[in-house]
Amino acid sequence: QVRIVESGGGLVQPGESLRLSCVATGMNFSGRTVGWYRQPPGQSRELVAVISPSGHTAYEDSVKGRFTISRDDNRDTLYLQMNALNPGDTATYYCNLHSPPTNYWGQGTQVTVSS
C-alpha cells in the first residue's frame, strides 16, 4: 500500500521561509515524476512545482525564483524550499507521486502566511 506523508507546514510571516518534505512508503520515487500542488481556501488545487526522474523541474509562474523543488530518491523524499513567502502562498500543500495511470496523494500540510 502506497502512503505519502507531507510535513513542514506552519504559520509564518511574510518574507519568511519554510521547507516542506514528503516521504513515500510502499513505492519508490525512482523513475517517477513527483510534484507539489496546493489548494488555497475556496479554490481549486493547482500545480506548484514538478520534478522529473532526471531532475528537470517546472514551476508555476508566481513561485518562480522563490520556491525550489528537489528530490532524494535514496530516501524516497521530496522537498519544497519556499522563500520570500507572501499571503498569496497560503494554502494546503499536497505531494503527488505519478505512477501511470495512478496519482498518489498525501493528506496535505497547511501553510499560512500572515502578519
DOTOR-181487 format. One record per residue (C-alpha): residue in one letter; x, y, z. Coordinates in steps of 0.5 Angstrom, whole numbers, padded with zeros to 4 digits, always signed. Example, Ala and Ser with C-alpha at 12.3 -4.5 7.8 and 13.67 -1.06 7.14 Angstrom:
<atoms>
A+0025-0009+0016
S+0027-0002+0014
</atoms>
This chain:
<atoms>
Q+0000+0000+0000
V+0003+0007-0002
R+0003+0012+0003
I+0005+0019+0003
V+0006+0024+0008
E+0008+0031+0008
S+0011+0035+0014
G+0014+0042+0015
G+0008+0047+0014
G+0006+0052+0019
L+0005+0060+0021
V+0010+0065+0018
Q+0010+0072+0017
P+0011+0075+0010
G+0018+0074+0008
E+0020+0068+0012
S+0022+0061+0009
L+0019+0054+0010
R+0022+0048+0008
L+0016+0042+0006
S+0018+0035+0006
C+0014+0029+0003
V+0016+0022+0005
A+0013+0016+0001
T+0013+0009+0003
G+0010+0003-0001
M+0013+0006-0007
N+0020+0008-0010
F+0021+0015-0012
S+0026+0013-0017
G+0024+0013-0024
R+0017+0017-0023
T+0015+0024-0023
V+0014+0028-0017
G+0011+0034-0015
W+0008+0039-0010
Y+0001+0042-0011
R-0003+0047-0007
Q-0010+0049-0005
P-0012+0056-0003
P-0018+0057+0001
G-0024+0056-0003
Q-0020+0055-0009
S-0018+0049-0014
R-0012+0045-0013
E-0006+0048-0017
L+0001+0045-0019
V+0006+0049-0016
A+0013+0045-0018
V+0014+0039-0021
I+0021+0035-0022
S+0022+0029-0027
P+0026+0023-0025
S+0032+0026-0029
G+0032+0032-0025
H+0028+0037-0030
T+0024+0042-0026
A+0018+0046-0028
Y+0015+0052-0023
E+0008+0056-0023
D+0010+0063-0025
S+0008+0066-0018
V+0013+0062-0015
K+0019+0062-0020
G+0025+0065-0016
R+0022+0064-0009
F+0021+0056-0009
T+0026+0050-0010
I+0024+0043-0011
S+0028+0038-0010
R+0028+0030-0009
D+0032+0025-0006
D+0031+0018-0009
N+0035+0014-0004
R+0030+0017+0002
D+0024+0017-0003
T+0023+0024+0000
L+0021+0030-0004
Y+0023+0037-0002
L+0020+0044-0003
Q+0024+0050+0000
M+0020+0056+0000
N+0023+0063+0001
A+0020+0070+0001
L+0013+0067+0003
N+0007+0072+0002
P+0000+0072+0004
G-0002+0069-0003
D+0002+0063-0002
T-0003+0061+0004
A-0006+0054+0002
T-0006+0047+0004
Y+0000+0044+0000
Y+0000+0037-0003
C+0005+0032-0005
N+0004+0028-0011
L+0007+0022-0014
H+0005+0020-0021
S+0006+0013-0023
P+0001+0012-0029
P-0004+0011-0029
T-0005+0013-0022
N-0003+0019-0018
Y-0002+0018-0011
W-0003+0024-0006
G-0001+0026+0001
Q-0006+0029+0006
G-0003+0035+0006
T+0000+0040+0010
Q-0002+0047+0012
V+0002+0053+0010
T-0001+0060+0013
V+0003+0067+0011
S+0000+0072+0015
S+0003+0078+0019
</atoms>
